[in-house]
Structure formats: structure tokens, C-alpha cells
Amino acid sequence: MRRSFEEGLAHLREDLLRLGHMACEAVALSVDALKRQDVDLAQKVIAGDESIDRLHLEIQNRCMELIATQQPMAGDLRVIGAAMVIGIDLERVADHAEGVASAAVRMARQPLLKPLIDVPRMAEVVQGMLKKALDAFVERDAQKAAQVAQDDDVVDGLRSQVFRELLTYMMEDPRNISRALELILVTQHIERMGDHATNIAERVIYMVTGDLRDLNV
């Protein structure tokens, strides 16, 4: 039975990493669509969310099946519980990427208010956070997971910087308000992605140590 359980856990890890890869790709493509004002690419991200949702559901079902059929010990149960929560966070990252893609579709009708520099930088940091958090899950490395919160501070700082800049644009000319608000919404989506990456890191720490720690403190 133990061998069957280990095989089930291996498949679960593989599916979770695949979901993480799909979520990261959705983040990258959504911001690229925004930068290039590429409606077709944005629509591809939106359409791809269905596949992500389907894989997320498969992961949740696999977790429940392992619990029901394998009677895992406490440590193993933490791994399965972590996988369930991480799957939820990854699915929500993809939802926010879909939100960015939807904004890209709306914003494609008019020129961008400003060159996008900090927004893609935010997205790059978030992708790095997700990769680090998932690596920590596979390696069961609580120390690596704890480092994710440092990058979240970078995302939050960039978001505040972009907000101040866009506020100046809106104050200078009311005609800029609608485009500025769209970009503010985009930064909110990306900031929330960073929060979900931090959630994943917290869950990894709990999985490894049994200590449920708030990394935002």
C-alpha cells in the first residue's frame, strides 16, 4: 500500500507542477498581450483558463482519493493538504491572469497611456515567486519558501509606484482617467498574484515544519 501511496503522491506533484507552469504561462502571456495590445493573444489566455480549471479539479479529486483510500499518516496528510491549498492558489493566479487579459482586450481600442515598464517587471517578479514557492514544495525546503515574502515586498512597492504615477496622469488630464483606471486594475490583479504565491510559500512551510506562519508579518 505504501508504494501505491508514494506513486499517487508523485503523480500529484507532477500535476501540481504542470498547473504551476500553466499559471505562470498565463501570467506571462496576459502581460505580453497588454504590452503589445494583442487581442488574439489575450483571447488565448482567456480561453486557456478552462484547461487550468479542469486540471485544478483533477488535483482536488486526486487529493481526496488519496485521503480516502490510503489512510495517510500525519506528515503525509500535510503534504496532501498543502497540495489542495496550493492548487487553489494557482487556479486563482490564473484567474487574475485572465483578468489582465480581459483588460488587454478592452485597452486594445486606444493607445496605451504610458510605456509599460513597471507592470511587466511586477509580472516577472511574481513568476519568480511562483517558481521559487513550487521548487520549495518539491524540495520540501522551508527556508526557500520563506524567501518568497521578500519578493512580495518588491511587487507591492512597484504597485505603489505605478499607482502614484497614474494618479498624476489622471490629475493632469481627466481624459486619462479611464485608461489609468484600467492599468490600476491590472496592477491590482498582479499584486494579488503575488499574494497567492506568498500563500503557497506559507503552506510549504507548514507542510515541512507543522508551523503555519504568516509571511506578511
KELOLUM-523271 format. One record per residue (C-alpha): x, z, y. Coordinates in pm, whole numbers, plus 50000, padded with zeros to 5 digits. Each point is the difference from the previous one (the first is absolute). Last residue first. Layout:
N
{px: X&pz: Z&py: Y} $
...
***
This chain:
217
{px: 50402&pz: 50925&py: 53994} $
{px: 49936&pz: 49635&py: 49917} $
{px: 50157&pz: 50034&py: 49655} $
{px: 49720&pz: 50225&py: 49878} $
{px: 50124&pz: 50137&py: 49665} $
{px: 49815&pz: 50036&py: 49671} $
{px: 50266&pz: 50178&py: 49792} $
{px: 49979&pz: 49931&py: 49625} $
{px: 50358&pz: 49877&py: 50019} $
{px: 50004&pz: 49643&py: 49872} $
{px: 49631&pz: 49903&py: 50026} $
{px: 49960&pz: 50200&py: 50320} $
{px: 50293&pz: 49820&py: 50160} $
{px: 49856&pz: 49668&py: 49885} $
{px: 49664&pz: 50090&py: 50154} $
{px: 50163&pz: 50074&py: 50332} $
{px: 50180&pz: 49664&py: 49990} $
{px: 49672&pz: 49820&py: 49933} $
{px: 49838&pz: 50178&py: 50294} $
{px: 50292&pz: 49890&py: 50218} $
{px: 49936&pz: 49638&py: 49899} $
{px: 49634&pz: 50057&py: 50089} $
{px: 50098&pz: 50125&py: 50345} $
{px: 50221&pz: 49696&py: 50050} $
{px: 49707&pz: 49773&py: 49919} $
{px: 49797&pz: 50198&py: 50255} $
{px: 50257&pz: 49911&py: 50266} $
{px: 49968&pz: 49635&py: 49901} $
{px: 49622&pz: 50001&py: 50046} $
{px: 50031&pz: 50185&py: 50330} $
{px: 50256&pz: 49745&py: 50118} $
{px: 49754&pz: 49720&py: 49921} $
{px: 49723&pz: 50175&py: 50193} $
{px: 50231&pz: 50027&py: 50301} $
{px: 50067&pz: 49628&py: 49963} $
{px: 49627&pz: 49925&py: 50009} $
{px: 49958&pz: 50230&py: 50299} $
{px: 50267&pz: 49808&py: 50190} $
{px: 49825&pz: 49669&py: 49934} $
{px: 49668&pz: 50136&py: 50127} $
{px: 50153&pz: 50172&py: 50303} $
{px: 50217&pz: 49720&py: 50134} $
{px: 49730&pz: 49868&py: 50233} $
{px: 50002&pz: 50344&py: 50164} $
{px: 50341&pz: 49915&py: 50155} $
{px: 50279&pz: 50242&py: 50091} $
{px: 49832&pz: 50304&py: 49845} $
{px: 49949&pz: 49820&py: 49670} $
{px: 50362&pz: 49883&py: 49985} $
{px: 50123&pz: 50352&py: 50079} $
{px: 49786&pz: 50141&py: 49718} $
{px: 50160&pz: 49745&py: 49770} $
{px: 50345&pz: 50136&py: 50077} $
{px: 49893&pz: 50361&py: 49951} $
{px: 49834&pz: 49914&py: 49667} $
{px: 50306&pz: 49809&py: 49880} $
{px: 50224&pz: 50301&py: 50063} $
{px: 49757&pz: 50239&py: 49834} $
{px: 49989&pz: 49774&py: 49692} $
{px: 50377&pz: 49976&py: 49993} $
{px: 50031&pz: 50379&py: 50001} $
{px: 49743&pz: 50041&py: 49723} $
{px: 50182&pz: 49747&py: 49783} $
{px: 50335&pz: 50173&py: 50060} $
{px: 49847&pz: 50339&py: 49914} $
{px: 49874&pz: 49847&py: 49677} $
{px: 50360&pz: 49907&py: 49920} $
{px: 50097&pz: 50368&py: 49997} $
{px: 49699&pz: 50077&py: 49779} $
{px: 50136&pz: 49770&py: 49728} $
{px: 50312&pz: 50213&py: 49953} $
{px: 49803&pz: 50256&py: 49797} $
{px: 49941&pz: 49738&py: 49727} $
{px: 50373&pz: 49953&py: 49956} $
{px: 50043&pz: 50373&py: 49949} $
{px: 49710&pz: 50017&py: 49755} $
{px: 50158&pz: 49742&py: 49770} $
{px: 49785&pz: 49932&py: 49696} $
{px: 50187&pz: 49667&py: 49964} $
{px: 49679&pz: 49797&py: 49970} $
{px: 49819&pz: 50204&py: 50265} $
{px: 50303&pz: 50007&py: 50231} $
{px: 50022&pz: 49622&py: 49974} $
{px: 49632&pz: 49989&py: 50098} $
{px: 50062&pz: 50216&py: 50308} $
{px: 50306&pz: 49799&py: 50102} $
{px: 49815&pz: 49669&py: 49962} $
{px: 49702&pz: 50128&py: 50197} $
{px: 50220&pz: 50135&py: 50278} $
{px: 50194&pz: 49672&py: 50019} $
{px: 49673&pz: 49809&py: 50031} $
{px: 49894&pz: 50238&py: 50277} $
{px: 50327&pz: 49945&py: 50187} $
{px: 49954&pz: 49624&py: 49981} $
{px: 49641&pz: 50030&py: 50126} $
{px: 50108&pz: 50204&py: 50301} $
{px: 50268&pz: 49741&py: 50078} $
{px: 49737&pz: 49726&py: 49980} $
{px: 49800&pz: 50191&py: 50264} $
{px: 50306&pz: 50076&py: 50215} $
{px: 50092&pz: 49635&py: 50057} $
{px: 49681&pz: 49802&py: 50052} $
{px: 50034&pz: 49787&py: 50312} $
{px: 49726&pz: 50097&py: 50246} $
{px: 49629&pz: 49936&py: 50059} $
{px: 49984&pz: 49754&py: 49713} $
{px: 49839&pz: 49670&py: 50094} $
{px: 49631&pz: 49952&py: 49919} $
{px: 49784&pz: 49911&py: 49697} $
{px: 50249&pz: 50142&py: 49749} $
{px: 49912&pz: 50353&py: 50111} $
{px: 49685&pz: 50023&py: 49787} $
{px: 50176&pz: 49872&py: 49687} $
{px: 50300&pz: 50227&py: 50061} $
{px: 49764&pz: 50296&py: 50041} $
{px: 49858&pz: 49924&py: 49655} $
{px: 50356&pz: 49987&py: 49863} $
{px: 50078&pz: 50340&py: 50153} $
{px: 49686&pz: 50144&py: 49841} $
{px: 50095&pz: 49844&py: 49664} $
{px: 50334&pz: 50175&py: 50034} $
{px: 49805&pz: 50321&py: 50060} $
{px: 49810&pz: 49944&py: 49676} $
{px: 50330&pz: 49933&py: 49822} $
{px: 50130&pz: 50337&py: 50116} $
{px: 49673&pz: 50146&py: 49873} $
{px: 50061&pz: 49858&py: 49653} $
{px: 50350&pz: 50147&py: 50006} $
{px: 49863&pz: 50343&py: 50093} $
{px: 49743&pz: 49993&py: 49719} $
{px: 50261&pz: 49893&py: 49746} $
{px: 50226&pz: 50283&py: 50115} $
{px: 49717&pz: 50246&py: 49935} $
{px: 49943&pz: 49879&py: 49643} $
{px: 50372&pz: 49972&py: 49927} $
{px: 50058&pz: 50355&py: 50124} $
{px: 49726&pz: 50129&py: 49769} $
{px: 50161&pz: 49819&py: 49708} $
{px: 50342&pz: 50146&py: 50080} $
{px: 49853&pz: 50347&py: 50059} $
{px: 49826&pz: 49978&py: 49661} $
{px: 50333&pz: 49926&py: 49839} $
{px: 50142&pz: 50322&py: 50140} $
{px: 49696&pz: 50203&py: 49889} $
{px: 49984&pz: 49854&py: 49648} $
{px: 49799&pz: 49686&py: 49930} $
{px: 49696&pz: 49996&py: 49765} $
{px: 50057&pz: 49637&py: 49895} $
{px: 49648&pz: 49854&py: 49980} $
{px: 49811&pz: 50125&py: 50306} $
{px: 50294&pz: 50041&py: 50237} $
{px: 50152&pz: 49666&py: 49903} $
{px: 49661&pz: 49828&py: 50033} $
{px: 49943&pz: 50149&py: 50343} $
{px: 50336&pz: 49872&py: 50120} $
{px: 49936&pz: 49654&py: 49854} $
{px: 49662&pz: 49986&py: 50177} $
{px: 50159&pz: 50088&py: 50334} $
{px: 50269&pz: 49737&py: 49946} $
{px: 49743&pz: 49733&py: 49910} $
{px: 49805&pz: 50085&py: 50316} $
{px: 50312&pz: 49953&py: 50211} $
{px: 50064&pz: 49667&py: 49830} $
{px: 49651&pz: 49881&py: 50097} $
{px: 50033&pz: 50121&py: 50357} $
{px: 50330&pz: 49817&py: 50036} $
{px: 49850&pz: 49680&py: 49861} $
{px: 49710&pz: 50028&py: 50248} $
{px: 50242&pz: 50055&py: 50289} $
{px: 50145&pz: 49654&py: 49940} $
{px: 49718&pz: 49830&py: 50191} $
{px: 50086&pz: 50189&py: 50319} $
{px: 50371&pz: 49929&py: 49962} $
{px: 49933&pz: 49628&py: 49941} $
{px: 49769&pz: 49997&py: 50302} $
{px: 50288&pz: 50123&py: 50214} $
{px: 50223&pz: 49724&py: 49865} $
{px: 49738&pz: 49737&py: 50081} $
{px: 49947&pz: 50146&py: 50348} $
{px: 50366&pz: 49974&py: 50097} $
{px: 50049&pz: 50153&py: 50344} $
{px: 50373&pz: 49997&py: 49920} $
{px: 50053&pz: 50364&py: 50088} $
{px: 49661&pz: 50108&py: 49863} $
{px: 50044&pz: 49805&py: 49678} $
{px: 50344&pz: 50159&py: 49959} $
{px: 49840&pz: 50341&py: 50052} $
{px: 49746&pz: 49931&py: 49726} $
{px: 50261&pz: 49847&py: 49770} $
{px: 50232&pz: 50301&py: 50013} $
{px: 49725&pz: 50259&py: 49948} $
{px: 49841&pz: 49798&py: 49718} $
{px: 50341&pz: 49969&py: 49834} $
{px: 50044&pz: 50375&py: 50015} $
{px: 49657&pz: 50053&py: 49841} $
{px: 50073&pz: 49749&py: 49723} $
{px: 50336&pz: 50162&py: 49925} $
{px: 49841&pz: 50344&py: 49990} $
{px: 49730&pz: 49875&py: 49762} $
{px: 50272&pz: 49858&py: 49775} $
{px: 50183&pz: 50332&py: 50018} $
{px: 49681&pz: 50179&py: 49896} $
{px: 49941&pz: 49757&py: 49714} $
{px: 50353&pz: 50051&py: 49868} $
{px: 49972&pz: 50378&py: 50032} $
{px: 49673&pz: 49998&py: 49805} $
{px: 50148&pz: 49779&py: 49730} $
{px: 50286&pz: 50248&py: 49960} $
{px: 49756&pz: 50292&py: 49992} $
{px: 49803&pz: 49833&py: 49720} $
{px: 50319&pz: 49938&py: 49805} $
{px: 50094&pz: 50366&py: 50042} $
{px: 49654&pz: 50103&py: 49875} $
{px: 50023&pz: 49777&py: 49693} $
{px: 50340&pz: 50149&py: 49921} $
{px: 49859&pz: 50350&py: 50038} $
{px: 49713&pz: 49920&py: 49761} $
***
